[in-house]
Amino acid sequence: MALPLPEKKTEEKPVKTALAPEETHHPPQVDGFKIKANLKKGKLSDLTKVLGSISFLEIAPEKELLNVIYVESRDIDKNPYLFSIVKLRKDEVEVMYTIPTEISPRKRRVDVIRYLLNILSLVDQSYHVDNKTLYQLIETAVQDLTKSVTMDYTKLFTSYDSLKKDVDDYKKKVDRLTEQAQALTTSNYDLKTENDALKLEVDRLSALSDSALKAKLQEWIIEHNGAINISEFSKVYKVSEAKVEEGLNHLVNEGYMGAVR
């Protein structure tokens, strides 16, 4: 069975989107490696049953080999994009895998090796690889991955300690500001309560007593030639019109003035 793989020099295929109509889709690179192996017992086809029990694996046998295909993701056209193919032969295992532009080749290689180890652990009763070659492959991959770390560890931890100290300082400032805000809230509540009490007292003191109201009514009527505008009087002395009418009725009833009919 022929297995299609993306070639390194595949022509870029434009992908039109609403956000970037000129954006192009770059096919992933292809890399791989080989390790000597040994089919200790049985046939390659016997491994199909073991590996076929893994739901995300596709098993494609050929005449002299067994393909184990793992598709991790597909492109917008549903074609395999991030995937690997493990080719199991009687005397060799070959691994081919794609490397998308957004993934580091060193990290991708480590991930593929880790995946290969899982596959080999499933068939270790019948299929063995050359451990020396495998160990060298793992060591090289880990070493390359370590070299990819561009920042010196000392500088990294120094930056971490500095940032941690800044975070601790900011936390203390936040706690202090929170306490101050709570204190201001309490103080503001106390001042508001005191202000409300003073306002009530001022209203009480500024309010006209009944006798004072009657005196003001008499003064007003005398100054305005025996007439009174209740609305205007109410606004000037800040007394309700009902209270003014009540005062006028008292003056009439007490004989200080008479109602004009």
PEZI-V963573 format. One record per backbone hydrogen bond with DSSP energy under -1.0 kcal/mol. NH is the residue of the N-H (numbers start at 1). CO is the residue of the C=O. E is the energy in kcal/mol with one decimal. If there is no record, write none. Layout:
nh=NH co=CO e=E
nh=NH co=CO e=E
This chain:
nh=10 co=7 e=-1.4
nh=13 co=25 e=-1.2
nh=15 co=23 e=-1.7
nh=23 co=20 e=-1.5
nh=25 co=13 e=-1.9
nh=29 co=99 e=-2.2
nh=31 co=97 e=-2.6
nh=33 co=95 e=-1.8
nh=35 co=93 e=-2.3
nh=37 co=91 e=-1.9
nh=38 co=128 e=-2.9
nh=39 co=90 e=-1.5
nh=40 co=38 e=-1.1
nh=40 co=126 e=-2.1
nh=41 co=126 e=-1.0
nh=46 co=43 e=-1.2
nh=47 co=44 e=-1.5
nh=48 co=45 e=-1.1
nh=51 co=47 e=-2.6
nh=52 co=48 e=-2.6
nh=54 co=51 e=-1.6
nh=57 co=54 e=-1.5
nh=58 co=69 e=-2.6
nh=60 co=67 e=-2.6
nh=62 co=65 e=-2.9
nh=66 co=88 e=-1.9
nh=67 co=60 e=-1.9
nh=68 co=86 e=-2.5
nh=69 co=58 e=-3.1
nh=70 co=84 e=-2.6
nh=72 co=82 e=-2.7
nh=73 co=82 e=-1.6
nh=75 co=79 e=-2.7
nh=78 co=75 e=-2.1
nh=81 co=73 e=-2.7
nh=82 co=73 e=-1.4
nh=84 co=70 e=-1.9
nh=85 co=96 e=-3.3
nh=86 co=68 e=-2.7
nh=87 co=94 e=-3.8
nh=88 co=66 e=-2.9
nh=89 co=92 e=-2.9
nh=93 co=35 e=-2.8
nh=94 co=87 e=-2.5
nh=95 co=33 e=-2.9
nh=96 co=85 e=-2.5
nh=97 co=31 e=-2.8
nh=98 co=83 e=-2.2
nh=99 co=29 e=-2.6
nh=103 co=100 e=-1.6
nh=108 co=104 e=-2.7
nh=109 co=105 e=-2.1
nh=110 co=106 e=-1.8
nh=111 co=107 e=-2.3
nh=112 co=108 e=-2.2
nh=113 co=109 e=-2.4
nh=114 co=110 e=-2.3
nh=115 co=111 e=-2.0
nh=116 co=112 e=-2.6
nh=117 co=113 e=-2.3
nh=118 co=114 e=-1.4
nh=119 co=115 e=-1.9
nh=120 co=116 e=-2.8
nh=121 co=117 e=-1.8
nh=126 co=123 e=-1.7
nh=127 co=123 e=-3.0
nh=128 co=38 e=-2.4
nh=130 co=36 e=-3.0
nh=134 co=130 e=-2.2
nh=135 co=131 e=-3.2
nh=136 co=132 e=-2.2
nh=137 co=133 e=-2.2
nh=138 co=134 e=-2.4
nh=139 co=135 e=-2.8
nh=140 co=136 e=-2.5
nh=141 co=137 e=-2.2
nh=142 co=138 e=-2.5
nh=143 co=139 e=-2.4
nh=144 co=140 e=-2.5
nh=145 co=141 e=-2.1
nh=146 co=142 e=-2.4
nh=147 co=143 e=-2.0
nh=148 co=144 e=-1.0
nh=149 co=146 e=-1.4
nh=156 co=152 e=-2.5
nh=157 co=153 e=-2.8
nh=158 co=154 e=-2.3
nh=159 co=155 e=-2.6
nh=160 co=156 e=-2.2
nh=161 co=157 e=-2.8
nh=162 co=158 e=-2.4
nh=163 co=159 e=-2.6
nh=164 co=160 e=-2.7
nh=165 co=161 e=-2.3
nh=166 co=162 e=-2.2
nh=167 co=163 e=-2.5
nh=168 co=164 e=-2.4
nh=169 co=165 e=-2.5
nh=170 co=166 e=-2.5
nh=171 co=167 e=-2.2
nh=172 co=168 e=-2.1
nh=173 co=169 e=-2.3
nh=174 co=170 e=-2.6
nh=175 co=171 e=-2.5
nh=176 co=172 e=-2.6
nh=177 co=173 e=-2.9
nh=178 co=174 e=-2.4
nh=179 co=175 e=-2.2
nh=180 co=176 e=-2.4
nh=181 co=177 e=-2.5
nh=182 co=178 e=-2.3
nh=183 co=179 e=-2.4
nh=184 co=180 e=-2.7
nh=185 co=181 e=-2.2
nh=186 co=182 e=-2.3
nh=187 co=183 e=-2.6
nh=188 co=184 e=-2.9
nh=189 co=185 e=-2.1
nh=190 co=186 e=-2.3
nh=191 co=187 e=-2.6
nh=192 co=188 e=-2.3
nh=193 co=189 e=-2.4
nh=194 co=190 e=-2.5
nh=195 co=191 e=-2.8
nh=196 co=192 e=-2.6
nh=197 co=193 e=-2.0
nh=198 co=194 e=-2.4
nh=199 co=195 e=-2.4
nh=200 co=196 e=-2.2
nh=201 co=197 e=-2.0
nh=202 co=198 e=-2.8
nh=203 co=199 e=-2.7
nh=204 co=200 e=-2.1
nh=205 co=201 e=-2.8
nh=206 co=202 e=-2.9
nh=207 co=203 e=-1.2
nh=213 co=209 e=-2.7
nh=214 co=210 e=-2.1
nh=215 co=211 e=-1.9
nh=216 co=212 e=-2.4
nh=217 co=213 e=-2.3
nh=218 co=214 e=-2.0
nh=219 co=215 e=-2.3
nh=220 co=216 e=-2.7
nh=221 co=217 e=-2.5
nh=222 co=218 e=-2.3
nh=223 co=219 e=-2.7
nh=224 co=220 e=-1.8
nh=225 co=222 e=-1.3
nh=226 co=221 e=-3.7
nh=227 co=224 e=-1.0
nh=233 co=229 e=-2.7
nh=234 co=230 e=-2.4
nh=235 co=231 e=-1.8
nh=236 co=232 e=-2.3
nh=237 co=233 e=-2.3
nh=239 co=234 e=-1.7
nh=244 co=240 e=-2.0
nh=245 co=241 e=-2.6
nh=246 co=242 e=-2.1
nh=247 co=243 e=-2.0
nh=248 co=244 e=-2.4
nh=249 co=245 e=-2.1
nh=250 co=246 e=-1.9
nh=251 co=247 e=-2.1
nh=252 co=248 e=-2.2
nh=253 co=249 e=-2.9
nh=254 co=250 e=-2.3
nh=255 co=252 e=-1.2
nh=256 co=251 e=-2.1
nh=257 co=251 e=-1.2
